[in-house]
Amino acid sequence: MPTRTFVLAGLAVAAVLAGGVSYLASGSPDGLDATTLEGCTLNEADEIVGGSCIAQSAADHELGGSLLADYGIKGIDNATGLAGLIGVALTFAVGLAIFWAIRRRRASAAQSTATTEATPA
């Protein structure tokens, strides 16, 4: 399978999973959230009212109010899939830039090595 086809197929699978399947995700706390709450007593609003647990020392993240925080898009309701697609696109772009820079550096190093070897002493 050609590299381009493989990369595009992987990108398509990631887009389908992030954009479509993310709507099927549970709104309940995941295992990590549930584990951090072990030992605490919660009220009806899921606020800690007693006990001792890791979650008591949790603080808001510095980027918690950013555009793509909390599996959504600020100001748009039910945008989990769109946020996932944007995340896939950004991750792919960063990865592509890194691989492009590495490839360019290797090509430049190979060219300078070939030029050095071709120059008579």
DATA-V553188 format. One record per residue. N is the residue number from 1. RES is the residue in three letters. SS is DSSP state (2 for helix, 1 for strand, 0 for the rest). PSI is psi in degrees with one decimal (NA if undefined). BURIAL is I if it has 24 or more other C-alpha atoms within 12 Angstrom, else O. Layout:
n:N res:RES ss:SS psi:PSI burial:BURIAL
n:N res:RES ss:SS psi:PSI burial:BURIAL
This chain:
n:1 res:MET ss:0 psi:130.1 burial:O
n:2 res:PRO ss:0 psi:149.4 burial:O
n:3 res:THR ss:2 psi:-43.7 burial:O
n:4 res:ARG ss:2 psi:-42.6 burial:O
n:5 res:THR ss:2 psi:-42.7 burial:O
n:6 res:PHE ss:2 psi:-45.7 burial:O
n:7 res:VAL ss:2 psi:-44.9 burial:O
n:8 res:LEU ss:2 psi:-36.7 burial:O
n:9 res:ALA ss:2 psi:-42.7 burial:O
n:10 res:GLY ss:2 psi:-40.0 burial:O
n:11 res:LEU ss:2 psi:-40.3 burial:I
n:12 res:ALA ss:2 psi:-43.5 burial:O
n:13 res:VAL ss:2 psi:-44.2 burial:O
n:14 res:ALA ss:2 psi:-39.7 burial:I
n:15 res:ALA ss:2 psi:-41.8 burial:I
n:16 res:VAL ss:2 psi:-44.4 burial:O
n:17 res:LEU ss:2 psi:-46.0 burial:O
n:18 res:ALA ss:2 psi:-39.0 burial:I
n:19 res:GLY ss:2 psi:-30.3 burial:I
n:20 res:GLY ss:0 psi:-51.1 burial:O
n:21 res:VAL ss:2 psi:-23.2 burial:O
n:22 res:SER ss:2 psi:-24.0 burial:O
n:23 res:TYR ss:2 psi:-18.5 burial:O
n:24 res:LEU ss:2 psi:-4.6 burial:O
n:25 res:ALA ss:0 psi:149.0 burial:O
n:26 res:SER ss:0 psi:142.4 burial:O
n:27 res:GLY ss:0 psi:-6.8 burial:O
n:28 res:SER ss:0 psi:157.2 burial:O
n:29 res:PRO ss:0 psi:143.5 burial:O
n:30 res:ASP ss:0 psi:-177.8 burial:O
n:31 res:GLY ss:2 psi:-38.5 burial:O
n:32 res:LEU ss:2 psi:-45.5 burial:O
n:33 res:ASP ss:2 psi:-44.5 burial:O
n:34 res:ALA ss:2 psi:-39.0 burial:O
n:35 res:THR ss:2 psi:-40.2 burial:O
n:36 res:THR ss:2 psi:-19.6 burial:O
n:37 res:LEU ss:0 psi:-5.2 burial:I
n:38 res:GLU ss:0 psi:128.2 burial:O
n:39 res:GLY ss:0 psi:-8.9 burial:O
n:40 res:CYS ss:1 psi:155.7 burial:O
n:41 res:THR ss:1 psi:131.3 burial:O
n:42 res:LEU ss:1 psi:149.9 burial:O
n:43 res:ASN ss:0 psi:-171.7 burial:O
n:44 res:GLU ss:0 psi:-27.3 burial:O
n:45 res:ALA ss:0 psi:13.3 burial:O
n:46 res:ASP ss:0 psi:33.5 burial:O
n:47 res:GLU ss:0 psi:143.2 burial:O
n:48 res:ILE ss:1 psi:123.7 burial:O
n:49 res:VAL ss:1 psi:-7.9 burial:O
n:50 res:GLY ss:1 psi:176.6 burial:O
n:51 res:GLY ss:1 psi:-167.8 burial:O
n:52 res:SER ss:0 psi:123.1 burial:O
n:53 res:CYS ss:0 psi:169.0 burial:O
n:54 res:ILE ss:2 psi:-35.5 burial:O
n:55 res:ALA ss:2 psi:-20.4 burial:I
n:56 res:GLN ss:2 psi:-27.0 burial:O
n:57 res:SER ss:2 psi:4.4 burial:O
n:58 res:ALA ss:0 psi:143.7 burial:O
n:59 res:ALA ss:0 psi:161.4 burial:O
n:60 res:ASP ss:0 psi:143.2 burial:O
n:61 res:HIS ss:0 psi:148.6 burial:O
n:62 res:GLU ss:0 psi:-31.2 burial:O
n:63 res:LEU ss:0 psi:16.1 burial:O
n:64 res:GLY ss:0 psi:-24.7 burial:O
n:65 res:GLY ss:0 psi:11.4 burial:O
n:66 res:SER ss:0 psi:172.8 burial:O
n:67 res:LEU ss:0 psi:-42.7 burial:O
n:68 res:LEU ss:0 psi:26.9 burial:O
n:69 res:ALA ss:2 psi:150.8 burial:O
n:70 res:ASP ss:2 psi:44.6 burial:O
n:71 res:TYR ss:2 psi:36.3 burial:I
n:72 res:GLY ss:0 psi:-170.0 burial:I
n:73 res:ILE ss:1 psi:127.4 burial:O
n:74 res:LYS ss:0 psi:124.9 burial:O
n:75 res:GLY ss:0 psi:-6.5 burial:O
n:76 res:ILE ss:1 psi:122.4 burial:O
n:77 res:ASP ss:0 psi:147.8 burial:O
n:78 res:ASN ss:0 psi:47.2 burial:O
n:79 res:ALA ss:0 psi:28.1 burial:I
n:80 res:THR ss:2 psi:-46.0 burial:I
n:81 res:GLY ss:2 psi:-42.6 burial:I
n:82 res:LEU ss:2 psi:-40.7 burial:I
n:83 res:ALA ss:2 psi:-38.9 burial:I
n:84 res:GLY ss:2 psi:-42.3 burial:I
n:85 res:LEU ss:2 psi:-41.1 burial:I
n:86 res:ILE ss:2 psi:-40.7 burial:I
n:87 res:GLY ss:2 psi:-42.8 burial:I
n:88 res:VAL ss:2 psi:-45.2 burial:I
n:89 res:ALA ss:2 psi:-43.6 burial:O
n:90 res:LEU ss:2 psi:-42.4 burial:O
n:91 res:THR ss:2 psi:-42.6 burial:O
n:92 res:PHE ss:2 psi:-42.7 burial:O
n:93 res:ALA ss:2 psi:-43.2 burial:O
n:94 res:VAL ss:2 psi:-45.7 burial:O
n:95 res:GLY ss:2 psi:-42.6 burial:O
n:96 res:LEU ss:2 psi:-42.5 burial:O
n:97 res:ALA ss:2 psi:-40.9 burial:O
n:98 res:ILE ss:2 psi:-47.9 burial:O
n:99 res:PHE ss:2 psi:-35.8 burial:O
n:100 res:TRP ss:2 psi:-43.4 burial:O
n:101 res:ALA ss:2 psi:-41.4 burial:O
n:102 res:ILE ss:2 psi:-44.9 burial:O
n:103 res:ARG ss:2 psi:-40.9 burial:O
n:104 res:ARG ss:2 psi:-41.2 burial:O
n:105 res:ARG ss:2 psi:-42.8 burial:O
n:106 res:ARG ss:2 psi:-40.2 burial:O
n:107 res:ALA ss:2 psi:-39.6 burial:O
n:108 res:SER ss:2 psi:-41.7 burial:O
n:109 res:ALA ss:2 psi:-41.3 burial:O
n:110 res:ALA ss:2 psi:-38.6 burial:O
n:111 res:GLN ss:2 psi:-41.2 burial:O
n:112 res:SER ss:2 psi:-34.3 burial:O
n:113 res:THR ss:2 psi:-42.6 burial:O
n:114 res:ALA ss:2 psi:-37.3 burial:O
n:115 res:THR ss:2 psi:-40.4 burial:O
n:116 res:THR ss:2 psi:-41.4 burial:O
n:117 res:GLU ss:2 psi:-29.2 burial:O
n:118 res:ALA ss:2 psi:-18.3 burial:O
n:119 res:THR ss:0 psi:122.8 burial:O
n:120 res:PRO ss:0 psi:146.9 burial:O
n:121 res:ALA ss:0 psi:NA burial:O
